[in-house]
Amino acid sequence: MKDYAKKNGMVHLDYYSSMVDDENGLREDYTYDCVHPNKTGYRVMSDLANKAISTIFGLNGIND
């Protein structure tokens, strides 16, 4: 997907790499039930989404 996005002028947003544990599951500190993100997990996702959006619009930060 990353290569496809790059080839087609798109931004690839990869939550997985930042949130995965050694067993290919959601890191324990990012979940409350081993499936769904908790507040910390959503913070990680939010930070990544803000960076992707900033890249799309050429901003330094989401509030620009």
Backbone hydrogen bonds, N-H to C=O, Kabsch-Sander energy under -0.5 kcal/mol:
donor,donor_aa,acceptor,acceptor_aa,energy
5,A,1,M,-2.9
6,K,2,K,-2.3
7,K,3,D,-2.7
8,N,4,Y,-1.7
9,G,6,K,-1.3
10,M,5,A,-3.6
13,L,11,V,-0.6
14,D,12,H,-0.7
15,Y,13,L,-0.8
18,S,15,Y,-0.7
19,M,15,Y,-1.0
19,M,16,Y,-1.2
20,V,16,Y,-1.7
21,D,25,G,-2.7
24,N,21,D,-1.7
27,R,19,M,-2.8
30,Y,27,R,-2.0
31,T,28,E,-1.1
32,Y,36,H,-1.3
33,D,36,H,-0.6
38,N,30,Y,-1.8
42,Y,38,N,-2.8
43,R,39,K,-1.7
44,V,40,T,-2.0
45,M,41,G,-2.3
46,S,42,Y,-2.7
47,D,43,R,-2.5
48,L,44,V,-2.1
49,A,45,M,-2.6
50,N,46,S,-2.7
51,K,47,D,-1.9
52,A,48,L,-2.2
53,I,49,A,-2.8
54,S,50,N,-2.5
55,T,51,K,-2.1
56,I,52,A,-2.2
57,F,53,I,-2.3
58,G,54,S,-0.9
59,L,54,S,-2.5
64,D,61,G,-1.6
